[in-house]
Amino acid sequence: MKKYIRLVLWGTGIIFLVCLSTLITCNLIIVNNAKGKSFYEIDSINPTDYGLLLGTTPQTRIGRRTNYFFKYRIDATEQLYKAGKIKRILISGDENSLDGVNEVECMKDSLIAHGVDVNDIILDGKGFRTLDAVVRAIKVYNIHSFVVISQRFHNERAIYLTEHLGHEVHDIQGYNAADPTSKMALMTYVREYFARVKVFVDILTGNEPATYEKGE
């Protein structure tokens, strides 16, 4: 019995170490790939035609409070647009998220309220995942160079996916929105480590977007 317990403990320990090593390795690869491509300083961004704004809802899923991931992404997009770093904005998100909330419409309305011309906004309500967002930007909207707009951790992952899915792209940059610091935001940061492992699963298995139909 003691021998069996020892084997179980050893097995559990080995599995834990393998999982931990995988999380750390995937994270380091994605972070290192984004060096020199993802910036907090707007002057570091090279002007380009398109910004790819990654969607989220204006309220949190738990408690329906202000979602600062949303607010800060809108602020970052406004900064890029008004500084002349981007000319048009492709908003990519879920058109039926959080009990029917349309992420892209909410972001569009907020950008317009911040002075962005509605004619410079393109909506893609089929960007259900980050992979969907970047692949559809390339294959559906024929955009091969863009600035990804989200928080740094999200930009790093989006940049890696964009560059390693085998599509024709160049000059992919990330403009980092401010990072929320609430306890609820911490759950998002923890979940990101697992999302980074999924990046490599998606690449190795050749996962594709759920649809190639045009968004809204």
TARAPE-V422704 format. One record per pair of residues at least 24 apart in sequence whose ideal C-beta (glycine too) atoms are under 7 Angstrom apart, sorted by sequence separation. I is the first residue (numbers start at 1). J is the second residue. D is the distance in Angstrom with one decimal. If there is no record, write none. Layout:
# TARAPE-V422704
I|J|D  I|J|D
This chain:
# TARAPE-V422704
53|77|5.3  134|158|5.7  144|168|5.7  145|169|6.8  152|176|4.2  144|169|5.2  145|170|5.3  151|176|6.4  51|77|6.2  144|170|6.3  145|171|4.5  146|172|6.8  147|173|4.7  148|174|4.6  149|175|5.3  151|177|5.3  89|116|6.8  130|157|6.1  134|161|5.3  145|172|7.0  147|174|6.9  150|177|6.1  152|179|6.7  130|158|5.3  134|162|4.5  139|167|6.9  147|175|5.3  149|177|6.7  151|179|5.4  51|80|5.6  138|167|4.8  91|121|6.5  95|125|2.8  131|161|5.7  135|165|6.3  89|120|6.2  130|161|6.3  138|169|6.3  88|120|4.8  89|121|5.3  90|122|4.7  91|123|5.5  92|124|4.4  93|125|6.8  135|167|6.8  74|107|6.7  78|111|6.9  87|120|6.6  89|122|6.9  91|124|6.7  94|127|7.0  77|111|6.2  88|122|6.4  90|124|6.1  93|127|5.1  94|128|5.2  45|80|6.7  51|86|3.9  81|116|5.5  92|127|3.1  50|86|6.2  53|89|5.6  55|91|6.2  74|110|4.8  78|114|4.4  153|189|6.6  42|79|5.7  47|84|6.4  53|90|6.9  55|92|5.9  56|93|6.8  61|98|5.9  74|111|6.3  78|115|7.0  42|80|6.8  47|85|5.2  48|86|6.3  49|87|5.0  50|88|5.4  51|89|4.9  52|90|5.2  53|91|4.7  54|92|6.3  55|93|1.8  78|116|6.6  157|195|6.4  161|199|5.9  165|203|6.4  49|88|6.2  54|93|7.0  55|94|6.3  153|192|4.9  157|196|6.0  160|199|6.1  164|203|5.6  45|85|4.8  50|90|5.8  52|92|6.2  57|97|5.8  74|114|6.4  42|83|5.5  57|98|4.7  92|133|3.8  157|199|6.0  42|85|6.5  57|101|5.1  92|136|6.7  92|137|6.6  57|103|5.7  56|103|6.2  90|137|5.8  55|103|3.8  58|106|5.0  55|104|5.7  57|106|6.8  90|141|6.1  55|107|6.2  90|143|6.5  53|107|6.3  86|147|5.8  85|147|6.9  80|147|6.5  80|149|6.8  131|202|5.5  55|127|6.0  77|149|5.2  140|212|5.7  76|149|5.4  135|208|6.9  136|209|5.5  139|212|6.4  135|209|5.2  140|214|6.4  54|130|6.6  73|149|6.0  131|207|6.4  73|150|5.8  132|209|4.1  131|209|6.8  132|210|6.4  54|133|5.8  52|133|6.7  69|151|6.3  128|210|5.9  52|137|5.4  126|211|5.5  126|213|6.4  126|215|4.7  125|215|4.3  124|215|3.5  125|216|4.6  123|215|5.6  50|143|5.0  123|216|4.2  52|146|4.7  54|148|6.7  51|146|6.4  52|147|6.9  54|149|6.7  80|175|5.7  50|146|4.2  51|147|4.8  52|148|5.1  53|149|4.7  54|150|4.2  48|145|5.5  52|149|6.6  48|146|6.3  51|149|5.2  48|147|6.0  76|175|5.6  54|154|6.0  76|177|3.9  45|147|6.0  75|177|6.7  54|158|6.6  73|177|4.7  72|177|4.0  72|178|4.2  72|180|6.9  69|180|5.9  68|180|3.9  104|216|6.5  38|152|6.0  38|155|4.8  38|156|5.8  95|215|7.0  34|155|6.9  38|159|6.5  95|216|6.3  34|156|4.0  37|159|5.6  62|184|6.6  48|171|6.5  60|184|6.1  31|156|6.0  34|159|5.1  46|171|6.7  30|156|5.2  33|159|6.7  34|160|6.9  30|157|5.9  33|160|5.0  46|173|6.6  45|173|5.9  30|160|4.8  45|175|5.6  37|172|6.6  39|174|6.9  37|173|5.7  38|174|3.6  39|175|6.3  40|176|4.8  37|174|6.1  39|176|6.4  38|176|5.9  34|174|6.6  27|193|6.0  30|196|5.3  27|196|5.4  30|199|6.7  23|193|4.9  26|196|4.5  26|197|4.9  26|199|6.9  23|197|6.4  26|200|6.0  22|197|6.0
